Amino acid sequence: MVEAVREQLSQLCPEIILFLSKLKRLYVCSYDPEVADRVSSFLISSVTKHKEVSSCVVQLLKKNLDDTEESCDYYLWEKTFPVKPENRFGVRMDVQRWVITIAFPSGERMRTATSSVGIFAFLPTTMVTDFPFLIQADFILNSLRDSILLDNVWNLGILECIPSAFVNAFQSHSLRYPVGKRFEFLPAQAPSIPKFKDLRESIRAELQSLVIVPCEIIEGMSSSVRPQEAVRVLPNFRDLVGGFKIEGYVLSSSSKYLLRRVLHPSVDLEKYNAVLEFLGVEFANDHWYTECIQRLCSSIDEKVTGSGIISLLKCIKNLTSSSPDDPLLRDLTNSIARRKCLKTLDWTDAYKTPEESILFDPAWESILDRTKIPTIDENFYGTDILVYKNQLRDIGVKVDPLHVCSLLSGILSKLAKADVYFEETFIEMIYTFLNKFQWRPEVPDGTTPVWVPDQGWFAPQHCVLHDKQNLFLSFLCVLDEHYNEELLPVFSSAFGVAENPSFDHYVDLWNKWNGKGQVTLEEYCCSFWKYVVDNWNPEVEEALKGLTKLPATKSMSEKVYQINRKEVFLADDLQLKNVFLRYDEAPLFVWFPRNNCLCTRRLYEIYESLGVKKVSESVQYIPFAKIQLDPEKDVLNGLINRGLIKIILGFLAGSQVTMPLEDRKDTASSIARLKVYKLDNPYEYIYRLMRSESTKADVKKVKLVSWKKRSERLFIDNSGYNNGKSDLKFVAAFADELAQGLLVQAKARATLSKIIQIGFLSGFSENEVDVLLMGENLELSVEDKEFLDAAFPSSTVPGPVCGKRSSMERDQSDPSSTTSGKKPR
C-alpha cells in the first residue's frame, strides 16, 4: 500500500506546487531500507520578482531517483478582477475580487502524467486545454476535485476575465523573447472542450485589435501591425524586393507602405502556420502582388542606368529559372512592360516602354533602317543586353519578326491617325518588312489605313490591287499604279485590300454613272453587266433589286440611257419589237450588247429575275377605225378547209397540248364556222405599252388578219390574200392569228403557227398535210377522222359557210378586239 502511494507521488508533476504559496518543496522517499537514501523531490528553486508586483519568474527543479535533474522556468503574471454581482455564488458571496494567474513555461514542460493539465485551482485539475500556458484561479470544483464546473456562474465569471488577463500577460511577457518565440505562447491549437473553444475565440478577438505582428521585408524596414493588416509572401517575392534594394532602386512611398505590411521572415515559416491562421494573417493574393509590383516598378524612371536594366533582366532570368510559373514573374513582367524604362534610337522619344521597343536583328539590315525605328540602343546598354533576349521578350520587347511586324503596323496606324506627312521611303520600308514575313493581324478588322504615294492615307475598302479596265480610277485607289507587283500581297493579307473591285464597288460605280446624266457609254454597261453575269448569285440578285434604273436603248440610236426599271421592257417577241421600233420618244427596251462582251441569254434571265416586264405580256391592241363591208362582194370562200382543220385536230391531240377529244371538236368547230371577209382597206390597230400609270407608248400598225371570236368572223387584207403563197407576210399573219386565238402557251402557239404556214404554202393539200403531220409526229384518232369527215365530206368542195351582214359594222363592237395580250397581225 505504501509503495503504491509512493509510486503515485513519484508521478506527480512539479507544477503541483507552482501556485501553492505555503509549499516550496516536496520529497518522495523510497520505503526500502537499502535504498532509503534515494530521494525524489521537486521544489521551487528560485523566484525572481519583477518591479511590477504582478509578475515573477519561478524556476521549478526536479531531482529524480537516478540523481538526474530537470528544470523549467515559468513566467507568472497575476491580475485581479472585481467579482460581478451576477457571478457571486455560495460560500464565496462575500469575495470581492478574483485573482487570476497566467503562467508561460519558457521551455518544455516536465513530462509526467499531469503535464498536459491547463487549469489549476491552486492544485492541478485533470482538464486539458491544449493551450501553451497555464490558467490559475479560485475555481469551484466538482466533488472529485479533478475538474471545474463549467456551468457554474462563479466559474463563468472567471472565464470571461481570462482573455483580458492573457492579453496583458502576453504583452508583458512576449517582449522578453525573440519574435518567433513569442508566437509559441499563442493558443494555436483548438481545444476539444467547447467552453474552452469559446475562450480561445475570445482571446483571438482581443489579439486582433493589437499591434503585435512583426513585419520586415528587407533590413531597415521593420514595423509591427495588427494581424489582419499583415500579409505572408512567397520567398521569391522577398528575393525580388531584395534585388531592387541591392541594385540601388529608390522605393516610392506608396511601395514602402505596402512592403511594411509583409510578415517578418522569422515567423513567415511553415511551423508557424497554425499560429498565423489563428491570428488571421493571410497570404498575399494576386491583386496585392500586382499592385505592389506596379508600385515597385514605378521606381524605374527614365533616368535608370544601363546597368540597372541589366540587373533587372538578370533578376527576371533567375526567377524564370527557379519558378517559371510563379505569378510574381507574370506580374513583374507585365508591370515593367508598361514603364518607359528602355532607351531607344526612336526619333520621337528617347525612352520607350518595352512593348514599344524592338531588339534589332542584324539579319534585317537589308530591309530595315534601325535608326528610323524604336530599336534598343545597344551602345547605351552594351552588347550584354543581347544575352537577355528571352527576358526582353518576357517584358514585352519585340524580338521575333512577326511581333516586330505588329509593332510597325501600329506605328503606321498612329501616323495615319495623326495625318502627318512622313517620308514615303520609310512607309514603303515597313510595308516591305511586313511582306517579307507574310504578316497578318491576329484579328483582321480592315480599319488600318493604307498609304498611297502622293495621295495620302485611305481606308482599305477604298483601295484595290488591280483595275484591269481602268474603270475605278476616279474613286478607288488602285495600288498596282503605285507599288511594285511583289509588294502587293501584303496589302491584301495584312490590311484587307480587295484584289479586284467588288460587287459593291461596281454598284457604286453604276450609281455614279447614273448621277452624271441619262446617257451611259456602252463600254460601261458591258463592264458592269459582265461582272454581274460572271458573279451571279442570290446575294448579287438581292442587291440588284435595289437598282432604280436599268440601261435601255431607242430604236435606231446607239446611245444607252438610264431609265426607271418600271418603264422598260424585255423584247421577248421580235415582231412586237419591230412594231415599236418606230416609237422614238423614249427608250422602251432594256439594253443588250451589240458585241460579244457577255452572254446575252444570261443577261436576259437576269433582267427577267429583276422583274422587267415582257413586251408580249404587256402590249395592248386597240382598233383604230371602222370597217366597211359589202356582204355580197366581201365574202371569201375556200380559206377555211379540210386540210387546215386536219392540222388543227392533229396538233391539239399531240404531246404539246394533249387536249381532250370533246374540247378538240369544239375548238376545230370554232374554226370551221368562221365567216371570212376580205377588206380592201387595211385594218389598223394601235399597239400600246403602258410605261407608267400615266405614260403610254402608242404605235399604229396595219393588221393583215383579225379574228373576231364573238361574231365568228375572220377579216383579211384582200391584197395579201390575192398574192397568195407569194405574200409570206400575209401567210405568217394568218397562221399567227389562228394559233394565238386557239392556244395560250407561247411555245405551242409558235409551233402550231409554223405548221399552219407550211400547210398554207402547200395549199392545204390533204396528202401534203398528212406528210407534214407525220413529220411532226402527229396523227388523228378515229374519232377525229369521223368528226373531220362529218364537217368536210371529201366529195364536197371545202370552204366556209358565208353569212349575210349589214354593210356598216364597227370593229369596236366586238369586245374581243381590245383584249390585252392578243397580238394583231
Helices and strands as residue ranges (DSSP letters): H 2-10, G 14-17, E 25-29, G 33-35, E 39-49, E 55-63, E 69-82, G 85-87, G 90-92, E 97-105, E 119-120, E 134-136, H 153-174, H 179-182, G 183-185, H 194-207, E 213-216, E 222-225, G 227-229, E 231-232, H 235-246, H 253-259, G 270-272, H 273-279, E 282-283, H 286-297, H 306-322, H 327-337, E 342-343, E 351-352, G 354-356, G 362-364, G 370-372, H 378-381, G 383-388, H 389-394, H 401-418, H 424-436, E 450-452, E 456-458, G 460-462, E 463-464, E 477-478, G 479-481, G 485-487, H 488-493, H 503-515, E 519-520, H 522-534, H 538-544, E 549-553, E 560-564, G 565-567, E 569-570, H 574-580, E 589-590, H 600-609, E 613-614, H 615-618, E 620-623, E 627-628, E 635-636, H 642-653, H 661-672, E 675-679, E 683-690, E 696-703, E 705-708, E 713-717, H 718-723, G 724-726, H 728-742, H 746-761, H 766-775, H 782-791, E 808-809, G 811-813, G 815-818
